[in-house]
Amino acid sequence: MGIEQKLGNLGFITTTLEQAVNWARKRSMWPLASGLACCAIEMMSTQCSDYDMSRFGMEIMRPSPRQSDLLIVAGRVTRKMAPVLRRLYDQMPDPKYVIAMGDCCSCGGIFNNYAVVPGVDEIMPVDVYIAGCPPRPEALLHGIMTLHDKVMNTKLDRWA
């Protein structure tokens, strides 16, 4: 019993190359594990069965930047950690995406001193900001879905 018998006489499906590539990119994002502070606990709980990031194809937080294309920066970024994060970002293959999770990562949060970077966007470009201190797992899921919408609307000539 082949696919023709299952589907019947539906004909064929047409789409653009851009939509097919963006569909594949959207459904094959692998996040890099980079928990820097208390927001990392909320990021880890998003992997649990209550929220289940595996429905988006993100079963495992990858330990290597060469295997991942989504960097979720969760927590405050110190001046000492900033070059390390930038090196991880540079080692990721293109196209790569960044989510800034939490107030500390987005704008420095309650830490107004010389040791904390006032926003990770000083180090690397950020695609989606997630507010909260710490943000709930639902907020991270909403940020991921926002990033998926952004990926689906990306033009292919951007990567050429």
N, CA, C and O atoms as a GROMACS GRO file, in nm:
protein
  640
    1MET      N    1   0.085  -0.117   0.000
    1MET     CA    2   0.000   0.000   0.000
    1MET      C    3   0.090   0.123   0.000
    1MET      O    4   0.160   0.150   0.098
    2GLY      N    5   0.088   0.196  -0.108
    2GLY     CA    6   0.173   0.314  -0.122
    2GLY      C    7   0.104   0.442  -0.080
    2GLY      O    8  -0.010   0.442  -0.034
    3ILE      N    9   0.176   0.548  -0.096
    3ILE     CA   10   0.122   0.679  -0.058
    3ILE      C   11   0.008   0.722  -0.150
    3ILE      O   12  -0.078   0.800  -0.110
    4GLU      N   13   0.007   0.670  -0.273
    4GLU     CA   14  -0.101   0.704  -0.365
    4GLU      C   15  -0.235   0.651  -0.317
    4GLU      O   16  -0.338   0.716  -0.333
    5GLN      N   17  -0.232   0.531  -0.258
    5GLN     CA   18  -0.356   0.474  -0.208
    5GLN      C   19  -0.404   0.545  -0.081
    5GLN      O   20  -0.524   0.558  -0.059
    6LYS      N   21  -0.312   0.590   0.001
    6LYS     CA   22  -0.347   0.659   0.124
    6LYS      C   23  -0.406   0.797   0.096
    6LYS      O   24  -0.507   0.836   0.156
    7LEU      N   25  -0.345   0.870   0.005
    7LEU     CA   26  -0.386   1.008  -0.020
    7LEU      C   27  -0.494   1.021  -0.126
    7LEU      O   28  -0.567   1.120  -0.129
    8GLY      N   29  -0.504   0.926  -0.212
    8GLY     CA   30  -0.600   0.937  -0.320
    8GLY      C   31  -0.544   1.019  -0.436
    8GLY      O   32  -0.423   1.023  -0.456
    9ASN      N   33  -0.630   1.084  -0.509
    9ASN     CA   34  -0.589   1.162  -0.625
    9ASN      C   35  -0.587   1.310  -0.588
    9ASN      O   36  -0.672   1.388  -0.632
   10LEU      N   37  -0.489   1.349  -0.507
   10LEU     CA   38  -0.479   1.488  -0.464
   10LEU      C   39  -0.396   1.573  -0.559
   10LEU      O   40  -0.398   1.695  -0.550
   11GLY      N   41  -0.324   1.511  -0.648
   11GLY     CA   42  -0.241   1.588  -0.741
   11GLY      C   43  -0.104   1.611  -0.682
   11GLY      O   44  -0.042   1.520  -0.626
   12PHE      N   45  -0.055   1.734  -0.696
   12PHE     CA   46   0.078   1.764  -0.646
   12PHE      C   47   0.076   1.894  -0.566
   12PHE      O   48  -0.018   1.974  -0.576
   13ILE      N   49   0.179   1.914  -0.488
   13ILE     CA   50   0.190   2.031  -0.402
   13ILE      C   51   0.291   2.126  -0.463
   13ILE      O   52   0.399   2.084  -0.505
   14THR      N   53   0.256   2.253  -0.467
   14THR     CA   54   0.352   2.352  -0.516
   14THR      C   55   0.388   2.448  -0.403
   14THR      O   56   0.305   2.483  -0.320
   15THR      N   57   0.512   2.488  -0.402
   15THR     CA   58   0.561   2.586  -0.306
   15THR      C   59   0.685   2.652  -0.365
   15THR      O   60   0.732   2.612  -0.472
   16THR      N   61   0.735   2.750  -0.298
   16THR     CA   62   0.858   2.814  -0.343
   16THR      C   63   0.976   2.753  -0.269
   16THR      O   64   0.960   2.694  -0.162
   17LEU      N   65   1.093   2.767  -0.326
   17LEU     CA   66   1.214   2.717  -0.261
   17LEU      C   67   1.236   2.788  -0.128
   17LEU      O   68   1.280   2.728  -0.031
   18GLU      N   69   1.205   2.916  -0.126
   18GLU     CA   70   1.220   2.996  -0.004
   18GLU      C   71   1.133   2.940   0.109
   18GLU      O   72   1.180   2.927   0.222
   19GLN      N   73   1.008   2.909   0.080
   19GLN     CA   74   0.920   2.854   0.183
   19GLN      C   75   0.966   2.717   0.229
   19GLN      O   76   0.958   2.686   0.348
   20ALA      N   77   1.014   2.635   0.139
   20ALA     CA   78   1.061   2.501   0.176
   20ALA      C   79   1.186   2.508   0.264
   20ALA      O   80   1.197   2.434   0.362
   21VAL      N   81   1.279   2.596   0.230
   21VAL     CA   82   1.401   2.611   0.310
   21VAL      C   83   1.369   2.668   0.447
   21VAL      O   84   1.421   2.620   0.548
   22ASN      N   85   1.284   2.770   0.452
   22ASN     CA   86   1.247   2.829   0.581
   22ASN      C   87   1.168   2.730   0.667
   22ASN      O   88   1.182   2.730   0.789
   23TRP      N   89   1.084   2.647   0.605
   23TRP     CA   90   1.011   2.544   0.677
   23TRP      C   91   1.109   2.446   0.742
   23TRP      O   92   1.092   2.408   0.858
   24ALA      N   93   1.212   2.406   0.668
   24ALA     CA   94   1.311   2.313   0.721
   24ALA      C   95   1.393   2.377   0.832
   24ALA      O   96   1.422   2.313   0.933
   25ARG      N   97   1.430   2.506   0.816
   25ARG     CA   98   1.506   2.575   0.920
   25ARG      C   99   1.424   2.593   1.047
   25ARG      O  100   1.476   2.581   1.158
   26LYS      N  101   1.297   2.620   1.030
   26LYS     CA  102   1.210   2.641   1.145
   26LYS      C  103   1.196   2.514   1.228
   26LYS      O  104   1.194   2.520   1.351
   27ARG      N  105   1.188   2.401   1.164
   27ARG     CA  106   1.162   2.275   1.233
   27ARG      C  107   1.288   2.197   1.270
   27ARG      O  108   1.279   2.084   1.318
   28SER      N  109   1.404   2.256   1.249
   28SER     CA  110   1.527   2.185   1.283
   28SER      C  111   1.623   2.271   1.364
   28SER      O  112   1.744   2.257   1.350
   29MET      N  113   1.570   2.359   1.448
   29MET     CA  114   1.658   2.440   1.534
   29MET      C  115   1.707   2.358   1.651
   29MET      O  116   1.630   2.289   1.718
   30TRP      N  117   1.836   2.367   1.675
   30TRP     CA  118   1.895   2.300   1.789
   30TRP      C  119   1.957   2.405   1.878
   30TRP      O  120   2.052   2.472   1.838
   31PRO      N  121   1.905   2.421   2.001
   31PRO     CA  122   1.957   2.525   2.089
   31PRO      C  123   2.089   2.485   2.156
   31PRO      O  124   2.115   2.367   2.180
   32LEU      N  125   2.169   2.585   2.185
   32LEU     CA  126   2.295   2.568   2.257
   32LEU      C  127   2.269   2.594   2.404
   32LEU      O  128   2.210   2.695   2.440
   33ALA      N  129   2.313   2.504   2.490
   33ALA     CA  130   2.294   2.520   2.633
   33ALA      C  131   2.389   2.626   2.685
   33ALA      O  132   2.510   2.606   2.687
   34SER      N  133   2.335   2.740   2.728
   34SER     CA  134   2.417   2.848   2.784
   34SER      C  135   2.342   2.916   2.897
   34SER      O  136   2.300   3.031   2.883
   35GLY      N  137   2.326   2.847   3.006
   35GLY     CA  138   2.260   2.905   3.122
   35GLY      C  139   2.361   2.975   3.210
   35GLY      O  140   2.454   2.912   3.261
   36LEU      N  141   2.343   3.106   3.228
   36LEU     CA  142   2.441   3.185   3.301
   36LEU      C  143   2.396   3.220   3.442
   36LEU      O  144   2.481   3.250   3.527
   37ALA      N  145   2.268   3.217   3.471
   37ALA     CA  146   2.220   3.256   3.604
   37ALA      C  147   2.084   3.190   3.628
   37ALA      O  148   2.056   3.083   3.575
   38CYS      N  149   2.001   3.256   3.708
   38CYS     CA  150   1.875   3.197   3.753
   38CYS      C  151   1.777   3.171   3.639
   38CYS      O  152   1.691   3.085   3.653
   39CYS      N  153   1.788   3.241   3.528
   39CYS     CA  154   1.699   3.215   3.414
   39CYS      C  155   1.723   3.076   3.354
   39CYS      O  156   1.636   3.022   3.286
   40ALA      N  157   1.840   3.020   3.380
   40ALA     CA  158   1.870   2.887   3.327
   40ALA      C  159   1.777   2.780   3.385
   40ALA      O  160   1.747   2.681   3.318
   41ILE      N  161   1.732   2.799   3.508
   41ILE     CA  162   1.640   2.703   3.570
   41ILE      C  163   1.508   2.702   3.493
   41ILE      O  164   1.450   2.597   3.468
   42GLU      N  165   1.461   2.821   3.457
   42GLU     CA  166   1.337   2.829   3.379
   42GLU      C  167   1.357   2.772   3.239
   42GLU      O  168   1.266   2.709   3.184
   43MET      N  169   1.475   2.792   3.181
   43MET     CA  170   1.505   2.735   3.049
   43MET      C  171   1.506   2.582   3.057
   43MET      O  172   1.457   2.514   2.967
   44MET      N  173   1.563   2.528   3.164
   44MET     CA  174   1.566   2.382   3.181
   44MET      C  175   1.426   2.326   3.204
   44MET      O  176   1.394   2.217   3.157
   45SER      N  177   1.344   2.399   3.276
   45SER     CA  178   1.209   2.349   3.301
   45SER      C  179   1.124   2.351   3.174
   45SER      O  180   1.023   2.281   3.166
   46THR      N  181   1.163   2.429   3.076
   46THR     CA  182   1.092   2.429   2.948
   46THR      C  183   1.113   2.298   2.874
   46THR      O  184   1.031   2.260   2.790
   47GLN      N  185   1.220   2.227   2.906
   47GLN     CA  186   1.247   2.097   2.844
   47GLN      C  187   1.166   1.985   2.909
   47GLN      O  188   1.155   1.876   2.852
   48CYS      N  189   1.107   2.011   3.026
   48CYS     CA  190   1.032   1.906   3.097
   48CYS      C  191   0.901   1.875   3.028
   48CYS      O  192   0.862   1.942   2.933
   49SER      N  193   0.835   1.775   3.078
   49SER     CA  194   0.714   1.726   3.011
   49SER      C  195   0.597   1.823   3.020
   49SER      O  196   0.506   1.816   2.937
   50ASP      N  197   0.597   1.915   3.117
   50ASP     CA  198   0.486   2.010   3.126
   50ASP      C  199   0.482   2.106   3.008
   50ASP      O  200   0.375   2.145   2.962
   51TYR      N  201   0.600   2.145   2.959
   51TYR     CA  202   0.607   2.243   2.851
   51TYR      C  203   0.656   2.182   2.720
   51TYR      O  204   0.610   2.223   2.613
   52ASP      N  205   0.746   2.085   2.725
   52ASP     CA  206   0.780   1.998   2.614
   52ASP      C  207   0.828   2.073   2.489
   52ASP      O  208   0.754   2.090   2.392
   53MET      N  209   0.954   2.116   2.493
   53MET     CA  210   1.012   2.181   2.376
   53MET      C  211   1.036   2.082   2.262
   53MET      O  212   1.065   2.124   2.150
   54SER      N  213   1.023   1.954   2.288
   54SER     CA  214   1.047   1.856   2.182
   54SER      C  215   0.940   1.862   2.073
   54SER      O  216   0.961   1.811   1.963
   55ARG      N  217   0.826   1.922   2.102
   55ARG     CA  218   0.724   1.937   1.996
   55ARG      C  219   0.768   2.036   1.889
   55ARG      O  220   0.710   2.041   1.781
   56PHE      N  221   0.873   2.116   1.920
   56PHE     CA  222   0.930   2.207   1.822
   56PHE      C  223   1.056   2.148   1.759
   56PHE      O  224   1.123   2.217   1.681
   57GLY      N  225   1.090   2.025   1.790
   57GLY     CA  226   1.209   1.962   1.736
   57GLY      C  227   1.334   1.995   1.815
   57GLY      O  228   1.446   1.978   1.764
   58MET      N  229   1.318   2.041   1.940
   58MET     CA  230   1.433   2.080   2.022
   58MET      C  231   1.445   1.985   2.141
   58MET      O  232   1.433   2.028   2.256
   59GLU      N  233   1.468   1.857   2.114
   59GLU     CA  234   1.471   1.759   2.222
   59GLU      C  235   1.591   1.777   2.314
   59GLU      O  236   1.580   1.757   2.435
   60ILE      N  237   1.703   1.816   2.258
   60ILE     CA  238   1.827   1.819   2.333
   60ILE      C  239   1.891   1.956   2.322
   60ILE      O  240   1.897   2.014   2.214
   61MET      N  241   1.937   2.008   2.435
   61MET     CA  242   2.021   2.127   2.431
   61MET      C  243   2.161   2.080   2.393
   61MET      O  244   2.223   2.002   2.464
   62ARG      N  245   2.209   2.128   2.283
   62ARG     CA  246   2.339   2.083   2.233
   62ARG      C  247   2.453   2.140   2.316
   62ARG      O  248   2.449   2.256   2.355
   63PRO      N  249   2.556   2.059   2.343
   63PRO     CA  250   2.670   2.109   2.421
   63PRO      C  251   2.776   2.177   2.336
   63PRO      O  252   2.867   2.240   2.389
   64SER      N  253   2.766   2.165   2.206
   64SER     CA  254   2.868   2.218   2.117
   64SER      C  255   2.809   2.325   2.026
   64SER      O  256   2.700   2.305   1.972
   65PRO      N  257   2.878   2.438   2.007
   65PRO     CA  258   2.824   2.540   1.917
   65PRO      C  259   2.824   2.497   1.771
   65PRO      O  260   2.750   2.553   1.690
   66ARG      N  261   2.904   2.401   1.737
   66ARG     CA  262   2.910   2.356   1.597
   66ARG      C  263   2.791   2.269   1.558
   66ARG      O  264   2.769   2.242   1.440
   67GLN      N  265   2.714   2.225   1.657
   67GLN     CA  266   2.596   2.144   1.632
   67GLN      C  267   2.467   2.221   1.649
   67GLN      O  268   2.359   2.164   1.629
   68SER      N  269   2.474   2.348   1.684
   68SER     CA  270   2.352   2.422   1.715
   68SER      C  271   2.342   2.549   1.630
   68SER      O  272   2.441   2.601   1.580
   69ASP      N  273   2.219   2.596   1.616
   69ASP     CA  274   2.197   2.719   1.540
   69ASP      C  275   2.112   2.819   1.617
   69ASP      O  276   2.074   2.923   1.561
   70LEU      N  277   2.080   2.790   1.743
   70LEU     CA  278   2.003   2.882   1.827
   70LEU      C  279   2.075   2.896   1.961
   70LEU      O  280   2.096   2.798   2.031
   71LEU      N  281   2.112   3.018   1.994
   71LEU     CA  282   2.178   3.046   2.120
   71LEU      C  283   2.077   3.115   2.212
   71LEU      O  284   2.034   3.227   2.184
   72ILE      N  285   2.039   3.047   2.320
   72ILE     CA  286   1.950   3.106   2.420
   72ILE      C  287   2.038   3.154   2.534
   72ILE      O  288   2.088   3.073   2.613
   73VAL      N  289   2.057   3.285   2.543
   73VAL     CA  290   2.138   3.343   2.650
   73VAL      C  291   2.045   3.367   2.767
   73VAL      O  292   1.962   3.458   2.762
   74ALA      N  293   2.059   3.287   2.872
   74ALA     CA  294   1.968   3.293   2.987
   74ALA      C  295   2.045   3.341   3.109
   74ALA      O  296   2.124   3.267   3.167
   75GLY      N  297   2.021   3.465   3.148
   75GLY     CA  298   2.083   3.519   3.268
   75GLY      C  299   2.174   3.635   3.240
   75GLY      O  300   2.188   3.680   3.126
   76ARG      N  301   2.237   3.685   3.347
   76ARG     CA  302   2.323   3.802   3.334
   76ARG      C  303   2.455   3.765   3.268
   76ARG      O  304   2.508   3.656   3.289
   77VAL      N  305   2.506   3.856   3.189
   77VAL     CA  306   2.632   3.836   3.119
   77VAL      C  307   2.734   3.929   3.182
   77VAL      O  308   2.719   4.051   3.179
   78THR      N  309   2.837   3.873   3.238
   78THR     CA  310   2.943   3.955   3.298
   78THR      C  311   3.048   3.990   3.193
   78THR      O  312   3.055   3.927   3.088
   79ARG      N  313   3.127   4.090   3.224
   79ARG     CA  314   3.234   4.132   3.131
   79ARG      C  315   3.334   4.018   3.109
   79ARG      O  316   3.394   4.009   3.002
   80LYS      N  317   3.352   3.934   3.208
   80LYS     CA  318   3.444   3.822   3.195
   80LYS      C  319   3.388   3.712   3.105
   80LYS      O  320   3.464   3.642   3.038
   81MET      N  321   3.255   3.697   3.105
   81MET     CA  322   3.190   3.592   3.025
   81MET      C  323   3.162   3.638   2.883
   81MET      O  324   3.141   3.554   2.795
   82ALA      N  325   3.161   3.768   2.858
   82ALA     CA  326   3.124   3.821   2.726
   82ALA      C  327   3.212   3.769   2.612
   82ALA      O  328   3.158   3.730   2.508
   83PRO      N  329   3.346   3.766   2.625
   83PRO     CA  330   3.426   3.712   2.514
   83PRO      C  331   3.401   3.563   2.488
   83PRO      O  332   3.410   3.517   2.374
   84VAL      N  333   3.370   3.489   2.594
   84VAL     CA  334   3.341   3.346   2.577
   84VAL      C  335   3.211   3.328   2.499
   84VAL      O  336   3.204   3.244   2.408
   85LEU      N  337   3.108   3.406   2.535
   85LEU     CA  338   2.981   3.398   2.461
   85LEU      C  339   2.999   3.438   2.315
   85LEU      O  340   2.941   3.376   2.226
   86ARG      N  341   3.080   3.541   2.291
   86ARG     CA  342   3.104   3.584   2.153
   86ARG      C  343   3.176   3.475   2.074
   86ARG      O  344   3.147   3.453   1.957
   87ARG      N  345   3.270   3.407   2.138
   87ARG     CA  346   3.341   3.297   2.070
   87ARG      C  347   3.245   3.183   2.037
   87ARG      O  348   3.254   3.124   1.929
   88LEU      N  349   3.154   3.151   2.129
   88LEU     CA  350   3.053   3.048   2.102
   88LEU      C  351   2.964   3.090   1.985
   88LEU      O  352   2.932   3.008   1.898
   89TYR      N  353   2.924   3.217   1.983
   89TYR     CA  354   2.840   3.267   1.874
   89TYR      C  355   2.914   3.259   1.740
   89TYR      O  356   2.856   3.222   1.638
   90ASP      N  357   3.042   3.294   1.740
   90ASP     CA  358   3.120   3.290   1.616
   90ASP      C  359   3.140   3.147   1.565
   90ASP      O  360   3.156   3.128   1.444
   91GLN      N  361   3.140   3.048   1.653
   91GLN     CA  362   3.161   2.910   1.613
   91GLN      C  363   3.034   2.843   1.561
   91GLN      O  364   3.041   2.734   1.505
   92MET      N  365   2.919   2.906   1.579
   92MET     CA  366   2.794   2.847   1.531
   92MET      C  367   2.784   2.862   1.380
   92MET      O  368   2.827   2.963   1.325
   93PRO      N  369   2.728   2.762   1.312
   93PRO     CA  370   2.713   2.772   1.166
   93PRO      C  371   2.600   2.867   1.129
   93PRO      O  372   2.505   2.885   1.205
   94ASP      N  373   2.611   2.926   1.011
   94ASP     CA  374   2.505   3.015   0.960
   94ASP      C  375   2.393   2.933   0.900
   94ASP      O  376   2.421   2.826   0.846
   95PRO      N  377   2.270   2.975   0.906
   95PRO     CA  378   2.217   3.090   0.980
   95PRO      C  379   2.207   3.058   1.127
   95PRO      O  380   2.174   2.946   1.166
   96LYS      N  381   2.235   3.159   1.209
   96LYS     CA  382   2.230   3.141   1.354
   96LYS      C  383   2.139   3.247   1.415
   96LYS      O  384   2.127   3.358   1.363
   97TYR      N  385   2.076   3.210   1.526
   97TYR     CA  386   1.977   3.296   1.590
   97TYR      C  387   2.009   3.307   1.738
   97TYR      O  388   2.068   3.216   1.797
   98VAL      N  389   1.970   3.420   1.798
   98VAL     CA  390   1.997   3.445   1.939
   98VAL      C  391   1.868   3.490   2.007
   98VAL      O  392   1.797   3.577   1.957
   99ILE      N  393   1.839   3.428   2.122
   99ILE     CA  394   1.728   3.471   2.207
   99ILE      C  395   1.789   3.521   2.338
   99ILE      O  396   1.865   3.449   2.403
  100ALA      N  397   1.756   3.645   2.376
  100ALA     CA  398   1.798   3.701   2.504
  100ALA      C  399   1.687   3.677   2.605
  100ALA      O  400   1.579   3.735   2.594
  101MET      N  401   1.714   3.591   2.701
  101MET     CA  402   1.610   3.550   2.796
  101MET      C  403   1.632   3.616   2.931
  101MET      O  404   1.732   3.590   2.998
  102GLY      N  405   1.538   3.701   2.970
  102GLY     CA  406   1.543   3.764   3.101
  102GLY      C  407   1.585   3.910   3.095
  102GLY      O  408   1.645   3.955   2.997
  103ASP      N  409   1.553   3.982   3.201
  103ASP     CA  410   1.585   4.124   3.207
  103ASP      C  411   1.735   4.149   3.216
  103ASP      O  412   1.786   4.244   3.157
  104CYS      N  413   1.807   4.064   3.289
  104CYS     CA  414   1.952   4.083   3.303
  104CYS      C  415   2.022   4.071   3.169
  104CYS      O  416   2.115   4.147   3.139
  105CYS      N  417   1.978   3.978   3.089
  105CYS     CA  418   2.039   3.957   2.957
  105CYS      C  419   1.998   4.066   2.859
  105CYS      O  420   2.076   4.104   2.772
  106SER      N  421   1.876   4.116   2.872
  106SER     CA  422   1.825   4.214   2.777
  106SER      C  423   1.877   4.355   2.805
  106SER      O  424   1.913   4.427   2.712
  107CYS      N  425   1.880   4.395   2.934
  107CYS     CA  426   1.917   4.533   2.963
  107CYS      C  427   2.002   4.549   3.089
  107CYS      O  428   2.020   4.661   3.136
  108GLY      N  429   2.054   4.442   3.144
  108GLY     CA  430   2.133   4.451   3.265
  108GLY      C  431   2.055   4.422   3.391
  108GLY      O  432   2.113   4.388   3.494
  109GLY      N  433   1.923   4.436   3.385
  109GLY     CA  434   1.837   4.404   3.498
  109GLY      C  435   1.864   4.489   3.620
  109GLY      O  436   1.883   4.610   3.609
  110ILE      N  437   1.866   4.427   3.736
  110ILE     CA  438   1.887   4.500   3.860
  110ILE      C  439   2.034   4.527   3.886
  110ILE      O  440   2.069   4.599   3.980
  111PHE      N  441   2.122   4.470   3.805
  111PHE     CA  442   2.266   4.485   3.825
  111PHE      C  443   2.314   4.607   3.748
  111PHE      O  444   2.336   4.600   3.627
  112ASN      N  445   2.331   4.718   3.818
  112ASN     CA  446   2.377   4.841   3.756
  112ASN      C  447   2.519   4.868   3.804
  112ASN      O  448   2.544   4.962   3.880
  113ASN      N  449   2.613   4.785   3.758
  113ASN     CA  450   2.752   4.802   3.799
  113ASN      C  451   2.844   4.773   3.681
  113ASN      O  452   2.799   4.738   3.572
  114TYR      N  453   2.972   4.788   3.705
  114TYR     CA  454   3.071   4.775   3.600
  114TYR      C  455   3.092   4.632   3.553
  114TYR      O  456   3.142   4.612   3.442
  115ALA      N  457   3.055   4.533   3.630
  115ALA     CA  458   3.087   4.394   3.599
  115ALA      C  459   2.985   4.327   3.508
  115ALA      O  460   3.016   4.224   3.449
  116VAL      N  461   2.865   4.384   3.494
  116VAL     CA  462   2.759   4.321   3.416
  116VAL      C  463   2.737   4.400   3.287
  116VAL      O  464   2.726   4.522   3.288
  117VAL      N  465   2.732   4.327   3.176
  117VAL     CA  466   2.708   4.389   3.046
  117VAL      C  467   2.562   4.435   3.041
  117VAL      O  468   2.472   4.355   3.068
  118PRO      N  469   2.536   4.561   3.008
  118PRO     CA  470   2.396   4.610   3.006
  118PRO      C  471   2.322   4.570   2.879
  118PRO      O  472   2.274   4.656   2.805
  119GLY      N  473   2.314   4.443   2.855
  119GLY     CA  474   2.245   4.391   2.737
  119GLY      C  475   2.339   4.311   2.650
  119GLY      O  476   2.448   4.357   2.616
  120VAL      N  477   2.297   4.191   2.616
  120VAL     CA  478   2.382   4.104   2.535
  120VAL      C  479   2.394   4.153   2.391
  120VAL      O  480   2.478   4.106   2.315
  121ASP      N  481   2.308   4.249   2.352
  121ASP     CA  482   2.316   4.302   2.217
  121ASP      C  483   2.441   4.387   2.195
  121ASP      O  484   2.467   4.427   2.082
  122GLU      N  485   2.517   4.415   2.300
  122GLU     CA  486   2.647   4.478   2.283
  122GLU      C  487   2.751   4.380   2.231
  122GLU      O  488   2.854   4.421   2.176
  123ILE      N  489   2.726   4.252   2.248
  123ILE     CA  490   2.822   4.148   2.210
  123ILE      C  491   2.786   4.084   2.077
  123ILE      O  492   2.875   4.058   1.995
  124MET      N  493   2.657   4.059   2.054
  124MET     CA  494   2.611   3.988   1.934
  124MET      C  495   2.471   4.036   1.899
  124MET      O  496   2.401   4.090   1.985
  125PRO      N  497   2.429   4.019   1.775
  125PRO     CA  498   2.293   4.059   1.739
  125PRO      C  499   2.190   3.964   1.801
  125PRO      O  500   2.210   3.843   1.806
  126VAL      N  501   2.080   4.022   1.849
  126VAL     CA  502   1.975   3.946   1.916
  126VAL      C  503   1.851   3.948   1.829
  126VAL      O  504   1.812   4.053   1.778
  127ASP      N  505   1.789   3.832   1.810
  127ASP     CA  506   1.668   3.821   1.729
  127ASP      C  507   1.541   3.842   1.810
  127ASP      O  508   1.449   3.910   1.765
  128VAL      N  509   1.535   3.783   1.930
  128VAL     CA  510   1.414   3.791   2.013
  128VAL      C  511   1.455   3.819   2.156
  128VAL      O  512   1.547   3.757   2.210
  129TYR      N  513   1.386   3.916   2.219
  129TYR     CA  514   1.404   3.947   2.360
  129TYR      C  515   1.286   3.890   2.438
  129TYR      O  516   1.171   3.902   2.395
  130ILE      N  517   1.314   3.827   2.553
  130ILE     CA  518   1.209   3.775   2.640
  130ILE      C  519   1.219   3.847   2.773
  130ILE      O  520   1.322   3.840   2.840
  131ALA      N  521   1.113   3.916   2.811
  131ALA     CA  522   1.114   3.994   2.935
  131ALA      C  523   1.076   3.906   3.053
  131ALA      O  524   1.015   3.800   3.038
  132GLY      N  525   1.114   3.953   3.171
  132GLY     CA  526   1.078   3.884   3.294
  132GLY      C  527   1.200   3.862   3.382
  132GLY      O  528   1.313   3.860   3.334
  133CYS      N  529   1.176   3.846   3.510
  133CYS     CA  530   1.286   3.823   3.604
  133CYS      C  531   1.242   3.719   3.707
  133CYS      O  532   1.183   3.756   3.808
  134PRO      N  533   1.269   3.595   3.685
  134PRO     CA  534   1.302   3.529   3.559
  134PRO      C  535   1.176   3.506   3.476
  134PRO      O  536   1.067   3.495   3.531
  135PRO      N  537   1.191   3.498   3.346
  135PRO     CA  538   1.072   3.472   3.264
  135PRO      C  539   1.023   3.329   3.282
  135PRO      O  540   1.101   3.238   3.306
  136ARG      N  541   0.895   3.312   3.272
  136ARG     CA  542   0.833   3.180   3.286
  136ARG      C  543   0.863   3.095   3.163
  136ARG      O  544   0.898   3.149   3.058
  137PRO      N  545   0.852   2.964   3.173
  137PRO     CA  546   0.871   2.878   3.057
  137PRO      C  547   0.776   2.910   2.942
  137PRO      O  548   0.812   2.893   2.825
  138GLU      N  549   0.656   2.956   2.976
  138GLU     CA  550   0.562   2.995   2.869
  138GLU      C  551   0.615   3.112   2.789
  138GLU      O  552   0.592   3.120   2.668
  139ALA      N  553   0.687   3.202   2.855
  139ALA     CA  554   0.746   3.315   2.784
  139ALA      C  555   0.855   3.269   2.689
  139ALA      O  556   0.868   3.322   2.578
  140LEU      N  557   0.934   3.171   2.731
  140LEU     CA  558   1.037   3.117   2.641
  140LEU      C  559   0.973   3.049   2.521
  140LEU      O  560   1.021   3.064   2.408
  141LEU      N  561   0.867   2.974   2.544
  141LEU     CA  562   0.797   2.910   2.432
  141LEU      C  563   0.740   3.015   2.337
  141LEU      O  564   0.744   2.997   2.215
  142HIS      N  565   0.687   3.124   2.391
  142HIS     CA  566   0.636   3.232   2.307
  142HIS      C  567   0.750   3.296   2.228
  142HIS      O  568   0.733   3.331   2.112
  143GLY      N  569   0.866   3.313   2.290
  143GLY     CA  570   0.982   3.367   2.220
  143GLY      C  571   1.030   3.275   2.108
  143GLY      O  572   1.070   3.322   2.002
  144ILE      N  573   1.024   3.146   2.132
  144ILE     CA  574   1.063   3.050   2.027
  144ILE      C  575   0.965   3.056   1.911
  144ILE      O  576   1.005   3.052   1.795
  145MET      N  577   0.835   3.065   1.942
  145MET     CA  578   0.737   3.075   1.834
  145MET      C  579   0.749   3.208   1.759
  145MET      O  580   0.725   3.213   1.638
  146THR      N  581   0.786   3.314   1.828
  146THR     CA  582   0.813   3.443   1.761
  146THR      C  583   0.933   3.430   1.669
  146THR      O  584   0.932   3.484   1.558
  147LEU      N  585   1.036   3.360   1.714
  147LEU     CA  586   1.153   3.337   1.628
  147LEU      C  587   1.116   3.251   1.509
  147LEU      O  588   1.166   3.273   1.399
  148HIS      N  589   1.028   3.152   1.528
  148HIS     CA  590   0.982   3.070   1.415
  148HIS      C  591   0.911   3.154   1.311
  148HIS      O  592   0.931   3.135   1.191
  149ASP      N  593   0.828   3.249   1.355
  149ASP     CA  594   0.761   3.339   1.260
  149ASP      C  595   0.863   3.424   1.185
  149ASP      O  596   0.848   3.448   1.066
  150LYS      N  597   0.966   3.469   1.256
  150LYS     CA  598   1.070   3.549   1.193
  150LYS      C  599   1.148   3.467   1.089
  150LYS      O  600   1.181   3.517   0.982
  151VAL      N  601   1.175   3.342   1.122
  151VAL     CA  602   1.247   3.254   1.028
  151VAL      C  603   1.163   3.227   0.904
  151VAL      O  604   1.215   3.226   0.793
  152MET      N  605   1.032   3.205   0.922
  152MET     CA  606   0.946   3.177   0.807
  152MET      C  607   0.935   3.296   0.713
  152MET      O  608   0.904   3.278   0.595
  153ASN      N  609   0.959   3.418   0.762
  153ASN     CA  610   0.951   3.537   0.677
  153ASN      C  611   1.087   3.585   0.628
  153ASN      O  612   1.097   3.694   0.572
  154THR      N  613   1.191   3.506   0.648
  154THR     CA  614   1.325   3.543   0.605
  154THR      C  615   1.339   3.521   0.454
  154THR      O  616   1.295   3.419   0.401
  155LYS      N  617   1.400   3.615   0.388
  155LYS     CA  618   1.427   3.603   0.245
  155LYS      C  619   1.559   3.528   0.223
  155LYS      O  620   1.653   3.544   0.301
  156LEU      N  621   1.565   3.448   0.121
  156LEU     CA  622   1.685   3.369   0.094
  156LEU      C  623   1.803   3.455   0.051
  156LEU      O  624   1.918   3.416   0.073
  157ASP      N  625   1.779   3.570  -0.008
  157ASP     CA  626   1.891   3.653  -0.053
  157ASP      C  627   1.970   3.710   0.064
  157ASP      O  628   2.080   3.760   0.045
  158ARG      N  629   1.915   3.703   0.186
  158ARG     CA  630   1.987   3.750   0.305
  158ARG      C  631   2.109   3.662   0.329
  158ARG      O  632   2.211   3.712   0.377
  159TRP      N  633   2.101   3.535   0.298
  159TRP     CA  634   2.210   3.442   0.326
  159TRP      C  635   2.302   3.421   0.207
  159TRP      O  636   2.402   3.350   0.219
  160ALA      N  637   2.271   3.481   0.095
  160ALA     CA  638   2.355   3.460  -0.025
  160ALA      C  639   2.485   3.537  -0.018
  160ALA      O  640   2.566   3.530  -0.110
   0.00000   0.00000   0.00000
